[in-house]
Amino acid sequence: MDAVWGLIGTLIGALASIGTTWITARNASTQQIAIAERTRDEQNRTFQRETLLELQTAVSDILRLVSHAHFQDLVAFRSGTTWGRNILDDALDAEMGTTFRKISLLTARVVDDQLRQDIQQAVASAAHVSAAVDEQSAMVQLSIAMDAGIALMGRIGVNLRQQY
Protein backbone atom coordinates (compact mmCIF):
# COMPACT_ATOMS: atom_id res chain seq x y z
CA MET A 1 0.00 0.00 0.00
CA ASP A 2 2.88 2.33 0.72
CA ALA A 3 4.17 1.62 -2.77
CA VAL A 4 0.81 2.69 -4.29
CA TRP A 5 0.82 5.92 -2.31
CA GLY A 6 4.42 6.51 -3.33
CA LEU A 7 3.49 5.99 -6.99
CA ILE A 8 0.50 8.35 -6.65
CA GLY A 9 2.70 10.97 -5.00
CA THR A 10 5.28 10.67 -7.76
CA LEU A 11 2.57 11.05 -10.42
CA ILE A 12 1.09 14.09 -8.69
CA GLY A 13 4.55 15.65 -8.41
CA ALA A 14 5.28 14.96 -12.08
CA LEU A 15 1.92 16.42 -13.16
CA ALA A 16 2.49 19.51 -11.02
CA SER A 17 5.94 19.95 -12.56
CA ILE A 18 4.56 19.57 -16.08
CA GLY A 19 1.74 22.03 -15.32
CA THR A 20 4.17 24.58 -13.89
CA THR A 21 6.46 24.25 -16.92
CA TRP A 22 3.51 24.68 -19.29
CA ILE A 23 2.25 27.78 -17.45
CA THR A 24 5.75 29.29 -17.40
CA ALA A 25 6.23 28.64 -21.13
CA ARG A 26 2.81 30.14 -21.95
CA ASN A 27 3.56 33.26 -19.90
CA ALA A 28 6.96 33.65 -21.57
CA SER A 29 5.34 33.32 -24.99
CA THR A 30 2.68 35.90 -24.11
CA GLN A 31 5.35 38.30 -22.87
CA GLN A 32 7.41 37.84 -26.04
CA ILE A 33 4.35 38.60 -28.18
CA ALA A 34 3.63 41.73 -26.11
CA ILE A 35 7.25 42.89 -26.40
CA ALA A 36 7.19 42.32 -30.17
CA GLU A 37 3.94 44.32 -30.47
CA ARG A 38 5.35 47.20 -28.40
CA THR A 39 8.52 47.20 -30.51
CA ARG A 40 6.51 47.23 -33.74
CA ASP A 41 4.26 50.03 -32.43
CA GLU A 42 7.30 52.10 -31.45
CA GLN A 43 8.87 51.53 -34.88
CA ASN A 44 5.62 52.66 -36.53
CA ARG A 45 5.46 55.79 -34.34
CA THR A 46 9.11 56.56 -35.10
CA PHE A 47 8.47 56.16 -38.83
CA GLN A 48 5.46 58.48 -38.64
CA ARG A 49 7.40 61.07 -36.61
CA GLU A 50 10.24 61.08 -39.14
CA THR A 51 7.79 61.28 -42.05
CA LEU A 52 5.86 64.16 -40.48
CA LEU A 53 9.04 66.06 -39.64
CA GLU A 54 10.26 65.71 -43.24
CA LEU A 55 6.81 66.70 -44.45
CA GLN A 56 6.82 69.87 -42.34
CA THR A 57 10.11 70.88 -43.91
CA ALA A 58 8.88 70.09 -47.42
CA VAL A 59 5.63 72.03 -46.93
CA SER A 60 7.60 75.00 -45.63
CA ASP A 61 9.91 74.71 -48.64
CA ILE A 62 7.08 74.59 -51.16
CA LEU A 63 5.46 77.66 -49.62
CA ARG A 64 8.79 79.49 -49.88
CA LEU A 65 9.28 78.34 -53.47
CA VAL A 66 5.75 79.25 -54.55
CA SER A 67 6.23 82.70 -53.04
CA HIS A 68 9.52 83.07 -54.89
CA ALA A 69 7.89 81.96 -58.18
CA HIS A 70 5.06 84.41 -57.60
CA PHE A 71 7.60 87.18 -57.02
CA GLN A 72 9.35 86.28 -60.31
CA ASP A 73 5.98 86.41 -62.10
CA LEU A 74 5.21 89.75 -60.52
CA VAL A 75 8.58 91.27 -61.51
CA ALA A 76 8.18 89.98 -65.08
CA PHE A 77 4.62 91.31 -65.29
CA ARG A 78 5.63 94.74 -64.03
CA SER A 79 8.42 94.86 -66.58
CA GLY A 80 6.00 94.25 -69.45
CA THR A 81 5.56 90.47 -69.75
CA THR A 82 1.97 89.28 -70.05
CA TRP A 83 0.79 87.60 -66.83
CA GLY A 84 1.21 83.84 -66.99
CA ARG A 85 3.84 83.99 -69.78
CA ASN A 86 6.85 84.27 -67.48
CA ILE A 87 9.14 81.24 -67.52
CA LEU A 88 10.65 80.44 -64.15
CA ASP A 89 14.39 80.15 -63.92
CA ASP A 90 15.59 76.57 -64.26
CA ALA A 91 16.86 76.21 -60.69
CA LEU A 92 13.57 77.38 -59.16
CA ASP A 93 11.52 75.24 -61.51
CA ALA A 94 13.61 72.14 -60.72
CA GLU A 95 13.49 72.75 -56.98
CA MET A 96 9.71 73.21 -57.09
CA GLY A 97 9.28 69.97 -59.05
CA THR A 98 11.50 68.07 -56.65
CA THR A 99 9.70 69.46 -53.61
CA PHE A 100 6.23 68.72 -54.99
CA ARG A 101 7.36 65.12 -55.68
CA LYS A 102 8.85 64.81 -52.20
CA ILE A 103 5.60 65.98 -50.63
CA SER A 104 3.67 63.49 -52.74
CA LEU A 105 5.88 60.61 -51.62
CA LEU A 106 5.78 61.65 -47.97
CA THR A 107 2.01 62.13 -48.08
CA ALA A 108 1.56 58.52 -49.16
CA ARG A 109 3.32 57.44 -45.93
CA VAL A 110 1.00 59.37 -43.61
CA VAL A 111 -1.29 57.04 -41.67
CA ASP A 112 -3.95 59.62 -40.75
CA ASP A 113 -6.45 59.73 -43.65
CA GLN A 114 -7.77 63.20 -42.80
CA LEU A 115 -4.27 64.64 -42.53
CA ARG A 116 -3.39 63.09 -45.88
CA GLN A 117 -6.41 64.83 -47.46
CA ASP A 118 -5.48 68.11 -45.79
CA ILE A 119 -1.96 67.86 -47.21
CA GLN A 120 -3.27 67.20 -50.71
CA GLN A 121 -5.63 70.19 -50.51
CA ALA A 122 -2.94 72.54 -49.20
CA VAL A 123 -0.46 71.44 -51.86
CA ALA A 124 -3.11 71.83 -54.56
CA SER A 125 -3.77 75.39 -53.38
CA ALA A 126 -0.01 76.08 -53.61
CA ALA A 127 0.04 74.74 -57.17
CA HIS A 128 -2.85 77.05 -58.14
CA VAL A 129 -0.71 80.13 -57.51
CA SER A 130 1.32 79.57 -60.68
CA ALA A 131 -1.81 78.76 -62.67
CA ALA A 132 -3.49 82.11 -61.92
CA VAL A 133 -4.59 84.07 -64.99
CA ASP A 134 -3.88 87.55 -63.66
CA GLU A 135 -2.08 89.42 -60.90
CA GLN A 136 -5.15 89.80 -58.69
CA SER A 137 -6.13 86.12 -58.79
CA ALA A 138 -2.49 85.15 -58.21
CA MET A 139 -2.43 87.30 -55.07
CA VAL A 140 -5.66 85.69 -53.87
CA GLN A 141 -4.31 82.19 -54.61
CA LEU A 142 -1.04 83.00 -52.84
CA SER A 143 -2.95 84.16 -49.77
CA ILE A 144 -5.10 81.01 -49.82
CA ALA A 145 -1.99 78.83 -50.21
CA MET A 146 -0.20 80.53 -47.32
CA ASP A 147 -3.23 80.25 -45.04
CA ALA A 148 -3.68 76.57 -45.99
CA GLY A 149 0.02 75.92 -45.43
CA ILE A 150 0.04 77.53 -42.00
CA ALA A 151 -3.08 75.61 -40.97
CA LEU A 152 -1.53 72.41 -42.31
CA MET A 153 1.63 72.98 -40.26
CA GLY A 154 -0.56 73.17 -37.14
CA ARG A 155 -2.34 69.92 -38.03
CA ILE A 156 0.96 68.18 -38.70
CA GLY A 157 2.19 69.42 -35.30
CA VAL A 158 -0.88 67.96 -33.57
CA ASN A 159 -0.32 64.65 -35.34
CA LEU A 160 3.36 64.71 -34.39
CA ARG A 161 2.56 65.20 -30.72
CA GLN A 162 0.26 62.18 -30.86
CA GLN A 163 3.21 60.04 -31.95
CA TYR A 164 5.09 60.52 -28.64
C-alpha positions in Angstrom: 0.0 0.0 0.0 2.9 2.3 0.7 4.2 1.6 -2.8 0.8 2.7 -4.3 0.8 5.9 -2.3 4.4 6.5 -3.3 3.5 6.0 -7.0 0.5 8.4 -6.6 2.7 11.0 -5.0 5.3 10.7 -7.8 2.6 11.0 -10.4 1.1 14.1 -8.7 4.5 15.6 -8.4 5.3 15.0 -12.1 1.9 16.4 -13.2 2.5 19.5 -11.0 5.9 19.9 -12.6 4.6 19.6 -16.1 1.7 22.0 -15.3 4.2 24.6 -13.9 6.5 24.2 -16.9 3.5 24.7 -19.3 2.2 27.8 -17.5 5.7 29.3 -17.4 6.2 28.6 -21.1 2.8 30.1 -21.9 3.6 33.3 -19.9 7.0 33.7 -21.6 5.3 33.3 -25.0 2.7 35.9 -24.1 5.4 38.3 -22.9 7.4 37.8 -26.0 4.4 38.6 -28.2 3.6 41.7 -26.1 7.3 42.9 -26.4 7.2 42.3 -30.2 3.9 44.3 -30.5 5.4 47.2 -28.4 8.5 47.2 -30.5 6.5 47.2 -33.7 4.3 50.0 -32.4 7.3 52.1 -31.5 8.9 51.5 -34.9 5.6 52.7 -36.5 5.5 55.8 -34.3 9.1 56.6 -35.1 8.5 56.2 -38.8 5.5 58.5 -38.6 7.4 61.1 -36.6 10.2 61.1 -39.1 7.8 61.3 -42.0 5.9 64.2 -40.5 9.0 66.1 -39.6 10.3 65.7 -43.2 6.8 66.7 -44.4 6.8 69.9 -42.3 10.1 70.9 -43.9 8.9 70.1 -47.4 5.6 72.0 -46.9 7.6 75.0 -45.6 9.9 74.7 -48.6 7.1 74.6 -51.2 5.5 77.7 -49.6 8.8 79.5 -49.9 9.3 78.3 -53.5 5.8 79.2 -54.6 6.2 82.7 -53.0 9.5 83.1 -54.9 7.9 82.0 -58.2 5.1 84.4 -57.6 7.6 87.2 -57.0 9.3 86.3 -60.3 6.0 86.4 -62.1 5.2 89.7 -60.5 8.6 91.3 -61.5 8.2 90.0 -65.1 4.6 91.3 -65.3 5.6 94.7 -64.0 8.4 94.9 -66.6 6.0 94.3 -69.5 5.6 90.5 -69.8 2.0 89.3 -70.1 0.8 87.6 -66.8 1.2 83.8 -67.0 3.8 84.0 -69.8 6.9 84.3 -67.5 9.1 81.2 -67.5 10.6 80.4 -64.1 14.4 80.2 -63.9 15.6 76.6 -64.3 16.9 76.2 -60.7 13.6 77.4 -59.2 11.5 75.2 -61.5 13.6 72.1 -60.7 13.5 72.8 -57.0 9.7 73.2 -57.1 9.3 70.0 -59.0 11.5 68.1 -56.6 9.7 69.5 -53.6 6.2 68.7 -55.0 7.4 65.1 -55.7 8.9 64.8 -52.2 5.6 66.0 -50.6 3.7 63.5 -52.7 5.9 60.6 -51.6 5.8 61.6 -48.0 2.0 62.1 -48.1 1.6 58.5 -49.2 3.3 57.4 -45.9 1.0 59.4 -43.6 -1.3 57.0 -41.7 -3.9 59.6 -40.7 -6.5 59.7 -43.6 -7.8 63.2 -42.8 -4.3 64.6 -42.5 -3.4 63.1 -45.9 -6.4 64.8 -47.5 -5.5 68.1 -45.8 -2.0 67.9 -47.2 -3.3 67.2 -50.7 -5.6 70.2 -50.5 -2.9 72.5 -49.2 -0.5 71.4 -51.9 -3.1 71.8 -54.6 -3.8 75.4 -53.4 0.0 76.1 -53.6 0.0 74.7 -57.2 -2.8 77.0 -58.1 -0.7 80.1 -57.5 1.3 79.6 -60.7 -1.8 78.8 -62.7 -3.5 82.1 -61.9 -4.6 84.1 -65.0 -3.9 87.6 -63.7 -2.1 89.4 -60.9 -5.2 89.8 -58.7 -6.1 86.1 -58.8 -2.5 85.1 -58.2 -2.4 87.3 -55.1 -5.7 85.7 -53.9 -4.3 82.2 -54.6 -1.0 83.0 -52.8 -3.0 84.2 -49.8 -5.1 81.0 -49.8 -2.0 78.8 -50.2 -0.2 80.5 -47.3 -3.2 80.2 -45.0 -3.7 76.6 -46.0 0.0 75.9 -45.4 0.0 77.5 -42.0 -3.1 75.6 -41.0 -1.5 72.4 -42.3 1.6 73.0 -40.3 -0.6 73.2 -37.1 -2.3 69.9 -38.0 1.0 68.2 -38.7 2.2 69.4 -35.3 -0.9 68.0 -33.6 -0.3 64.6 -35.3 3.4 64.7 -34.4 2.6 65.2 -30.7 0.3 62.2 -30.9 3.2 60.0 -31.9 5.1 60.5 -28.6 
